[in-house]
């Protein structure tokens, strides 16, 4: 273990995700286990610049493993994007005698950490926290599993009212660049169609699919739409198009929005956060830096931050095939 690291800081940045608090707790308690001091940084990089720190001990992180959001708060920082802002952040960390940093977040968070390390040779370690699961180097990001469960539960309830009124529901879920949430919840909730950025179904094929469902005897349909799907400008345009061409359906739109980010983290996310927090601290104490902790083949492993930022997560092709069969 490195004798140079005596105090580690942890922060959350970007969009919040269930499991972030469990990761904060894990970092703090792992530090306590190794007799290392730990501080939390409020409001991400903005708080780092301002020196808004709090001591974290094994005891004052109790009772947060089950909480959604982040107790350290999150914010986006324009100032940190400047050399002057990053210099202020470095000076604040050195003034607090912080020797290494654990950042919990997504692409933007890791990009900031990567630049910060390159400019100041400051040890950094990343933990992926985003419900979109769009980070290269891990099969699961923190919050992804919880978001899936939240969305499936919502769609199950929407289906009750859809079947009661012979309605077609377009349900928009998060996923601006990737369709991981839409694909998984679509299969899990038994959706009649799934629209994701990676697969351009096209308006004509969408109508054909819906007509086939109608002809097979289905009185209602659920179409799960990732917000980044390219078929229409937005989900409301899709609604209007279907209404014009399939007058037999009452069409409704449900945009789940930020409710997908909230809620108590699932057991999976709590355990994953605990494993990632331990790995992040131990890796720093081993003298490693500029890595992201990830889950690969059910093992916690490290991916260089640069690869995590520049790489692209891939959609599950086998699950696309399954969804095609299930929507028959």
Secondary structure, DSSP 8 states (H G I E B T S, - for coil): --SS--EEEEEE-SS--TTHHHHHHHHHHHHHHTT-EEEEETTHHHHHHHT-EEE--TTTTTT-TT--S-TT-----SGGGSHHHHHHHHHHHHHTT--EEEEEESHHHHHHHHHHHHHH--EEEEEEB-TT---TT-S--BTHHHHHHHHHHHHHHHHHHHHHTTEEEEEEES-SS--HHHHHHHHHTT-SEEEBTTB---HHHHHHHHHHHHHTT-S-EEEEEETT-SSSSSHHHHHHHHHHH-TTSEEEEEE-GGGGT-S---HHHHHHHHHHHHHHHHHHHTT--SEEEEEETTEEEEEEHHHHHH------HHHHHHHHHHT-
